[in-house]
Amino acid sequence: MKKLINLIGGFLHQHFEDFTKPLVLTLAFFGILFAIVGHYGTIGFNLKWFLFFELPLYLFCIWALYGAYKLYKKAKKFNKH
């Protein structure tokens, strides 16, 4: 049973590792974008809330996605050597 699990895990790791990381980052980006559109579509736009709460939140989300992208690039570069 252990050999079967290792065989299946090795196959999945070999064939889907490069595919899943960009997919997760893309889904995160579009999820944040759609959440912003849905938020403004339901409650409208308020300049004070945007400047003091939402803009810092969006900047934090962008920073987190950029950090994840840098880690992905670093891991991809590290795995090639």
C-alpha positions, 0 to 999 in steps of 0.5 A, spaced: 500 500 500 505 504 501 508 503 494 502 505 491 501 511 495 508 513 493 507 511 486 501 515 485 504 521 489 510 521 485 506 521 479 501 527 481 507 531 483 511 530 477 505 532 472 501 537 476 506 541 480 508 546 475 501 547 473 498 548 480 502 554 483 500 559 477 493 556 477 492 558 485 495 565 484 491 566 478 485 564 482 487 568 488 488 575 483 481 574 480 478 572 486 480 579 489 478 582 483 471 579 483 470 581 491 472 588 489 466 588 484 461 585 488 462 589 494 461 596 490 456 593 486 452 591 493 453 597 497 456 602 492 462 607 493 464 611 499 470 615 498 472 615 506 471 608 507 475 607 500 481 611 502 482 609 510 480 602 509 479 599 503 485 602 499 490 599 505 486 592 504 487 592 497 494 594 497 496 589 502 492 584 498 497 586 492 503 586 496 501 579 499 500 576 492 507 579 490 510 576 495 507 569 493 509 570 486 516 572 488 516 565 493 514 561 487 519 564 482 525 563 487 522 556 488 522 554 481 529 557 480 531 553 486 528 546 483 532 547 477 538 546 480 
